[in-house]
Amino acid sequence: MPDGGNSGVKAGIGDDCSILRIPAGRELLVTTDYSLEGVHFRREWHAAEVAGHRCLTRGLSDIAAMGGEPIAAFLSLALPPKLPQRWVDGFMRGLLKLAGESKVELAGGDTAESPGGVLADIVVVGSVPKGKAVLRSGARPGDRIYVTGELGGAAAALDLLFSKERLDRDLFVRHFWPVARVGIGRSLRQKGIASSMIDISDGLSPDLAHICEQSGVGAEVREDAVPRARIGKAAREVGLRFALHGGDDYELLFTSSKPVPRKIAEVKVTEIGRVIRGRKMILLDAKGRRRALRPAGWEHFKR
């Protein structure tokens, strides 16, 4: 693995605990994410393989946002008693296929009976050179704000699912098969480009607010600069609300005071604004008019 990030699993499934090798000079990254039936996926919409893939992507994307290298994953599954075994097998196929592609070993976990739907908790462990993890707290006034890829496609696809329109899954690949930007995050860290970083899982507006809060700064975003995904047979551009507030894109949002390439690992990188003093987030329209940009993405416990 690049710069010695993946130290390997010394002992995995079969013992009470796994043993991971962490080389000297590295720090451990640990993240955990739930995938809940009815919240993060629905069996009538998402094939079992898709649910497994999306489950692991959530953890890998957190490692990417720190500029880290994933090492191992741990999966705990709570399953309803009447769930068909073929669904469980499909879930594991989707998860293990992505694990193999990402060179991440499934090193442990647990299973239990659920009184309701499927509950999957993924823990992903990674590492990063000591003191080099990219945090949310490093943004400074004057830094430019960037995003990878395009935004809003996953949320727009979900909106179509809720509207009960016929949805050709091949036209909305990034919703069903999201990609964690591990290589890009590592490159931004190695080259010292990103001063702060986060993955866009809840939406651009709430995740940018997290950077602003942790860094003690504000942000100014140009609405016409936000790269919007195109979906459907007509490849129509998604609405601005999806690009600003939609989640599940798993792109990287970062700030930098240095020159940033227009592409990293063949993925487009777009400058969308700048970091400012104060704590407010501002949205500029094409005519330069300013209005407040308020976080409006997904929040648990809020209805």
Buried (B, 14 or more C-beta within 10 A) or exposed (E): EEBEBBBBBEBBEEEEEBEBEEEEEBBEBEBBBBBBBEEBBBBEBBBBBBBBBBBBBBBBBBBBBBBBBBBBBBBBBBBEEEBEEEBBEBBBBBBBBBBEEBBBBBBBBEEEEBEEBBBBBBBBBBBBBEEBBBBBBBBBBEBBBBBBBBBBBBBBBBBBBEEEEEBEBEBBEBBBBBBBBBBBBBBBBEBEBBBBBBBBBBBBBBBBBBBBEBBEBBBBBBBEBBBBBBBBEEEEBBBBBBBBBBBBBBBBBBBBBEEBEEEBEEBBBBBBBBBBEEEBBBBBEEEEEEEEBEBBBBEEEEE
